[in-house]
Amino acid sequence: MTKLPALAIALAATATAAFAATEIIVPEQPEVIEIEVAPQDLARCQETLAQVAAMPIVSDSGYELPASAASGLPTVACVVKLDA
């Protein structure tokens, strides 16, 4: 009877250690969303992004979030679309 709880605890500890090791080995890369625009639209795209950045951060349900919530959000950048 005492082997089952001990085995469950050991299994949970192993899973936690494996998850932690994965986080250490593969560091989280910041995500960058690129919006491709024509060269003549680059300034307008950058202006629009600046306006959006000035808006408050809100949740899906509409509640305003603290500015610290922005650290988990991806970065958005306008880039010129190059014709191949």
N, C-alpha and C positions, 0 to 999 in steps of 0.2 A: 504494500500500500504506500509506503513512503518513497518508493522508487519513481512512481508516476509524477508526483509534484516536483521532485528533483530533476527529472528528465524534462519536464515542461519548462522549468526555469532555465536549464542549460540550453534548451533549444531557443528560447526567447533571447537569451544573452548572445548566442551565436548569430542569430538573425540581426540583432542590433549592431553587433560588431562588424558584420559584413556590410551593412548599410553605411555605417560610419566610414569604413575603409573605402568604399566606393566614392563617397563624397570627398575624401582626401585625395584619391588618385585622380579623379576627374573633376577639376575645379569648374565651377559654374561660369560660363562665358556670358558676358552681357549680350543680349539680343539687340540687333540693329535692324529695323525695318527700313528698307530703301524704297523710295517712291521715284520711279524713273519718269522724267519729264523731258520735253524738248528744250533745247537751249534757250529759246525765247520765253519759256514758261518758268524758268528756274527762280527768278526773283519773286514771282507771284506765289510759287510753292513755298519758298522760305518765309515769306510774309505771313502766309496762312498758318504755317507751323508755329510761328512766333505768337500769333493771336491765340491759337489753341493752347500753347504752353502757359499763357497768362490766365487761362480759365481755371477755376477751382477743380480739384480732383474729386469726383463723385463715384459712389459705388453703383452697381447695376440697379439697385433699388432707389437711387437718387439721393442718398445721404452723403453729405460732404465728408471727405476723409482728410486726415492730417497730411501735411506736406511730406512727412516721413514715409508715407505710403508710396511715393513716387520712386523710391529706390528699387522697388521690385518691378517697375514697368519698363518695357523695352524703349530704346531710343529710336526716334524716327528721323530720317535724313532725306533730303531731296538730292537726287543725283541726275546728271545729264545723261539722257539715253543716247548711246552711241550706235550709229547704224553700222551693221556688220558688212 
